[in-house]
Each structure stands twice: as structure tokens, then as C-alpha cells.
């Protein structure tokens, strides 16, 4: 048993001597800290504005629900944009890595996509046979 313990200790010492310490690099720290401070500074103004917008939208949607005789679709069309969206700006948003949505997007709303048309057919730039057959004139593009 004593020999086994000695071998384990020797193996641990040899392993620790062979490992090299990796120095800590703080290259990105100032940038990360700056983005964090910027996010906090933006949030001092952004969060109160978003809360006011959401509160007014919630109340307006409630009034719309009552005034339309309980039409949930009408109220929901007000609630989704006003209550949805981003409430807190993060450092990744300040850096441009993530989008900031002040207003939410409804579930039935279609997000614009340049690759498809409203009727879900491919756009003209993806389909060769939709180009005009006449030659281009100067300054004209397909």
C-alpha cells in the first residue's frame, strides 16, 4: 500500500512539473469593460423609456379591447409591439453583435426577406428565366 501511494505522489509531481502555466492575458478586458459601462449608461435612459412605452401600450391595448367589445386581435395588435422587444441593452448589443428591438414583432407579422416575395416565390435575381429578353441600354440594370 505504501508503494502505491509513493507512485501516485511521484506521478502527481511529475505531471505538475511538466505542465506549463499559461499567463493570463487581459487584451480584451478594457474593451469588454468599456462595452459593459456603455451598456449601463445606455440602460439608464433606455429602460425607463421602454417601460413607459410598454405601460402605455398595455393600457392602450386594454382600452382597445374594451372599446371593441372584447376583440382580442385588435388589442393584441397593440400589445405585441409595445410589450415585446428588448428591455435591457447588453454589451453584445452595444458591440453590434446582437440586435436591439425597441418594439416587438407580432407572431402574425412577416419579417421582410429580400430572398422571397410576398407570395413565397423566389426573387427575380434567383431565377434566370425572369430576366428581360431585350438587351440592356446604357445605365439600365436588371
Helices and strands as residue ranges (DSSP letters): H 2-18, H 29-67, H 72-83, H 91-94, G 124-126, G 128-130
